């Protein structure tokens, strides 16, 4: 019986997925990857874009019922002027001519001429930062109210719009309005009615209606509303009006008198053209009127006791 020959099986390598460590040279550095330009990214991406400078006409007709003003659809201004140069201390002629790098006539080409006026549309002119010559002309001409070196005998017709300053002014105005309206809404009823009388508000209605009318006045003129509360003349006027309501005094167009039944005793005369309340309140501030004021307060206190 013959024996079959057996051969040793070949070893097959099994890939385990684990890489053998590779020897790295000492101080080896990975070379930097080359930068690739992205064709879809704008070269100005991330940079602050310069906004146009705004110039606005001064004056204008106020539109009834709004805070807006109406300006001409087209306003044309001469593109030349004679200004004061604070650096050289002389008067110089300036002109805006497209294509010229300078606004000064003595620095422009001899054959350069002004071709067209500067035009404001609906009261506004926006100048792009890529037109520095026009900006330079507008900033330095006498028609610019914002120009600190403008000649005062020249009429100003426009101003540069400072958005940061305008926003700050608007914020301060709104804060003042809120302060004034809060005072009107939280004022004690006695003070509210007294101050309302001084301001000419009709008080023959509900407290809510009086407060609403006072709130409207506070929003309309917040500075004078708040100032009036701290003005000593306001308290005197409140006393005078209360004295009149209680029949203590009589205010006529030409005289102020004590009332004793049907009898009137003169306190002071009212000059022609002056309101009785304004004159009498000023009279009570003087020495001769101090006693009258104190007497009115005493008699009012008797009614309230």
VMD Tcl script that draws the C-alpha trace (Angstrom):
set ca {
  {0.00 0.00 0.00}
  {1.49 3.18 -1.13}
  {1.45 6.23 1.14}
  {0.26 9.55 -0.21}
  {2.74 12.32 0.00}
  {1.65 15.27 2.14}
  {2.90 18.81 1.59}
  {3.02 21.50 4.28}
  {0.29 24.14 3.90}
  {1.37 27.61 3.00}
  {0.76 30.24 5.62}
  {-1.63 32.93 4.43}
  {-1.26 36.43 5.80}
  {-4.39 37.82 7.45}
  {-5.03 41.56 7.06}
  {-6.11 42.73 10.50}
  {-6.39 46.39 9.49}
  {-3.68 47.45 11.92}
  {-0.76 49.31 10.32}
  {2.72 48.58 11.34}
  {4.52 51.52 12.97}
  {6.77 53.43 10.61}
  {10.02 54.87 11.74}
  {10.00 58.67 11.54}
  {13.10 60.69 11.17}
  {13.97 62.97 14.02}
  {12.87 66.67 13.59}
  {10.63 65.73 10.69}
  {8.09 68.46 9.81}
  {4.93 68.07 7.77}
  {5.10 70.44 4.77}
  {2.28 73.03 4.72}
  {-0.65 72.42 2.43}
  {-0.85 74.87 -0.49}
  {-3.66 77.46 -0.15}
  {-6.40 77.12 -2.70}
  {-8.42 80.11 -3.77}
  {-12.19 79.73 -3.48}
  {-13.78 81.08 -6.67}
  {-17.12 81.45 -4.86}
  {-15.83 83.81 -2.14}
  {-15.71 87.53 -2.93}
  {-12.30 89.14 -2.31}
  {-14.09 91.78 -0.17}
  {-15.74 89.15 2.04}
  {-15.34 90.01 5.71}
  {-14.27 93.60 5.02}
  {-16.32 96.54 6.26}
  {-18.10 98.17 3.34}
  {-18.15 101.96 3.30}
  {-21.66 103.39 3.28}
  {-22.52 106.49 1.26}
  {-22.49 109.88 2.96}
  {-25.93 111.47 3.16}
  {-26.63 115.18 2.76}
  {-30.09 116.58 3.52}
  {-31.67 119.93 2.68}
  {-32.50 122.17 5.63}
  {-35.86 123.81 6.10}
  {-38.65 122.22 4.14}
  {-42.40 122.39 4.68}
  {-43.70 120.26 7.55}
  {-46.37 117.76 6.51}
  {-49.43 118.24 8.70}
  {-50.05 115.43 11.16}
  {-46.57 113.91 10.73}
  {-42.97 114.54 11.77}
  {-41.85 114.53 8.13}
  {-40.99 117.47 5.91}
  {-41.73 118.03 2.26}
  {-38.91 119.09 -0.08}
  {-38.77 119.91 -3.79}
  {-38.59 116.89 -6.05}
  {-35.45 118.36 -7.63}
  {-33.18 120.96 -6.00}
  {-30.17 122.21 -7.98}
  {-27.14 123.82 -6.36}
  {-24.22 125.59 -8.02}
  {-21.11 123.45 -8.25}
  {-18.76 126.34 -7.47}
  {-18.15 128.57 -4.48}
  {-15.59 130.84 -2.81}
  {-14.61 129.54 0.62}
  {-12.23 130.33 3.45}
  {-9.21 128.03 3.54}
  {-8.30 127.73 7.27}
  {-4.92 126.15 6.47}
  {-3.63 128.92 4.20}
  {-5.79 131.61 5.77}
  {-7.07 132.87 2.40}
  {-10.21 132.77 0.30}
  {-10.12 130.21 -2.50}
  {-12.50 129.27 -5.29}
  {-13.68 125.68 -5.32}
  {-15.49 123.80 -8.09}
  {-16.87 120.30 -8.46}
  {-15.88 118.94 -11.86}
  {-16.11 115.17 -12.43}
  {-12.72 113.77 -13.35}
  {-10.74 116.43 -11.46}
  {-8.86 115.20 -8.41}
  {-8.99 118.55 -6.61}
  {-11.86 120.91 -5.85}
  {-9.63 124.01 -5.90}
  {-9.73 125.94 -9.15}
  {-6.00 126.78 -8.98}
  {-5.20 123.04 -8.81}
  {-7.48 122.01 -11.71}
  {-6.73 121.94 -15.43}
  {-6.86 125.33 -17.12}
  {-9.50 124.22 -19.61}
  {-11.66 122.48 -16.97}
  {-15.18 123.90 -16.74}
  {-18.21 123.27 -14.55}
  {-20.64 121.27 -16.65}
  {-23.68 120.71 -14.46}
  {-25.15 121.64 -11.03}
  {-25.32 119.37 -8.00}
  {-28.79 117.84 -7.66}
  {-30.69 116.86 -4.52}
  {-33.66 114.51 -5.06}
  {-36.56 114.72 -2.59}
  {-34.29 116.74 -0.31}
  {-31.51 114.12 -0.12}
  {-28.20 113.51 -1.86}
  {-26.27 110.26 -1.26}
  {-22.59 110.40 -2.23}
  {-20.73 107.13 -2.67}
  {-17.27 106.81 -1.09}
  {-15.92 106.29 -4.62}
  {-16.66 109.95 -5.40}
  {-14.33 111.71 -2.91}
  {-14.18 114.95 -4.97}
  {-17.91 115.57 -4.62}
  {-17.76 114.76 -0.91}
  {-14.86 117.17 -0.49}
  {-16.77 119.94 -2.27}
  {-19.95 119.43 -0.23}
  {-18.04 119.24 3.05}
  {-16.21 122.52 2.40}
  {-18.76 124.71 0.64}
  {-20.58 127.52 2.43}
  {-24.00 125.98 1.76}
  {-23.17 123.15 4.18}
  {-24.60 123.98 7.60}
  {-22.34 121.33 9.16}
  {-19.17 123.02 7.86}
  {-17.47 124.71 10.87}
  {-15.44 127.00 8.55}
  {-18.36 128.20 6.44}
  {-18.80 131.94 5.95}
  {-21.65 133.01 8.19}
  {-22.93 135.63 5.74}
  {-23.67 132.86 3.22}
  {-27.00 131.02 3.33}
  {-26.85 127.37 4.40}
  {-29.12 125.13 2.35}
  {-28.15 121.60 3.46}
  {-26.41 119.62 6.18}
  {-24.53 116.36 6.47}
  {-26.55 113.58 8.11}
  {-24.66 112.12 11.04}
  {-26.55 108.88 11.65}
  {-24.83 108.15 14.97}
  {-25.60 111.62 16.27}
  {-29.15 111.51 14.91}
  {-29.77 108.14 16.55}
  {-28.46 109.45 19.87}
  {-30.68 112.53 19.64}
  {-33.73 110.43 18.82}
  {-32.98 108.09 21.72}
  {-32.60 111.02 24.14}
  {-35.84 112.53 22.83}
  {-37.75 109.29 23.29}
  {-36.34 108.82 26.79}
  {-37.41 112.37 27.67}
  {-40.89 111.68 26.32}
  {-41.14 108.52 28.42}
  {-40.05 110.39 31.57}
  {-42.62 113.13 30.96}
  {-45.44 110.68 30.22}
  {-44.61 108.64 33.34}
  {-44.89 111.82 35.41}
  {-48.31 112.52 33.90}
  {-49.52 108.97 34.54}
  {-48.22 108.71 38.12}
  {-48.87 112.27 39.33}
  {-51.10 112.54 42.46}
  {-54.63 113.56 41.55}
  {-54.45 116.92 43.36}
  {-51.22 117.89 41.64}
  {-52.52 116.53 38.33}
  {-55.64 118.71 38.35}
  {-53.72 121.78 39.52}
  {-51.04 121.43 36.84}
  {-53.69 120.65 34.23}
  {-55.43 123.94 35.00}
  {-52.16 125.82 34.63}
  {-51.60 124.21 31.22}
  {-55.13 125.05 30.10}
  {-56.47 121.48 30.15}
  {-60.20 121.09 30.71}
  {-60.65 119.40 34.10}
  {-64.45 119.08 33.97}
  {-64.21 115.38 33.13}
  {-63.01 112.06 34.55}
  {-59.56 111.58 36.05}
  {-58.67 109.10 33.29}
  {-59.52 111.65 30.60}
  {-57.45 114.34 32.35}
  {-54.48 111.97 32.64}
  {-54.76 111.08 28.97}
  {-54.79 114.75 27.93}
  {-51.79 115.42 30.17}
  {-49.96 112.43 28.69}
  {-50.53 113.85 25.20}
  {-49.10 117.22 26.29}
  {-46.13 115.50 27.97}
  {-45.25 113.63 24.78}
  {-45.69 116.71 22.62}
  {-43.41 118.96 24.69}
  {-41.55 116.78 27.25}
  {-38.89 119.35 28.17}
  {-41.30 122.16 29.00}
  {-43.68 119.72 30.73}
  {-40.96 118.51 33.12}
  {-39.49 122.00 33.58}
  {-42.92 123.37 34.48}
  {-43.22 120.96 37.40}
  {-40.02 122.32 38.94}
  {-40.83 125.96 38.20}
  {-41.98 127.85 41.35}
  {-44.31 129.96 39.23}
  {-46.33 126.81 38.46}
  {-47.25 126.29 42.11}
  {-48.24 129.95 42.41}
  {-50.49 129.64 39.35}
  {-52.12 126.54 40.84}
  {-52.84 128.49 44.04}
  {-54.30 131.41 42.07}
  {-56.57 129.16 40.01}
  {-57.74 127.32 43.13}
  {-58.47 130.65 44.82}
  {-60.55 131.66 41.83}
  {-62.46 128.34 41.86}
  {-63.29 128.82 45.57}
  {-64.48 132.36 44.93}
  {-61.68 133.94 46.97}
  {-60.49 136.19 44.14}
  {-61.85 137.51 40.87}
  {-59.67 137.57 37.75}
  {-60.76 139.96 35.03}
  {-58.95 141.03 31.89}
  {-57.90 144.34 33.47}
  {-57.79 143.67 37.23}
  {-57.44 141.12 40.06}
  {-59.69 141.62 43.10}
  {-60.63 140.04 46.45}
  {-64.20 138.81 46.52}
  {-66.30 139.61 49.58}
  {-69.76 138.57 48.54}
  {-70.74 141.00 45.81}
  {-67.97 143.38 46.80}
  {-64.67 143.44 44.87}
  {-61.54 144.91 46.47}
  {-58.70 145.67 44.07}
  {-55.43 143.76 44.43}
  {-53.67 144.87 41.22}
  {-54.29 146.07 37.69}
  {-53.45 144.00 34.58}
  {-51.44 145.74 31.83}
  {-52.91 145.66 28.33}
  {-51.84 142.65 26.26}
  {-50.79 140.47 29.23}
  {-52.73 137.46 30.45}
  {-54.16 137.98 33.99}
  {-52.75 134.66 35.27}
  {-49.24 135.42 34.00}
  {-49.19 138.93 35.44}
  {-50.71 138.00 38.80}
  {-48.35 135.03 39.30}
  {-45.40 137.37 38.70}
  {-46.95 139.89 41.10}
  {-47.13 137.20 43.83}
  {-43.37 136.59 43.51}
  {-42.64 140.16 44.58}
  {-42.59 141.43 48.14}
  {-45.94 143.18 47.87}
  {-47.56 140.04 46.48}
  {-46.17 137.61 49.09}
  {-48.84 138.60 51.63}
  {-51.55 138.17 49.00}
  {-50.24 134.70 48.17}
  {-50.15 133.65 51.82}
  {-53.69 134.93 52.38}
  {-54.96 132.92 49.40}
  {-53.28 129.77 50.77}
  {-54.87 130.31 54.21}
  {-58.35 130.71 52.78}
  {-57.94 127.67 50.51}
  {-56.82 125.60 53.52}
  {-60.07 126.56 55.34}
  {-62.11 125.13 52.46}
  {-60.07 121.89 52.52}
  {-60.14 121.45 56.31}
}
mol new
graphics top color blue
foreach p $ca { graphics top sphere $p radius 0.5 }
foreach p [lrange $ca 0 end-1] q [lrange $ca 1 end] { graphics top cylinder $p $q radius 0.2 }
display resetview
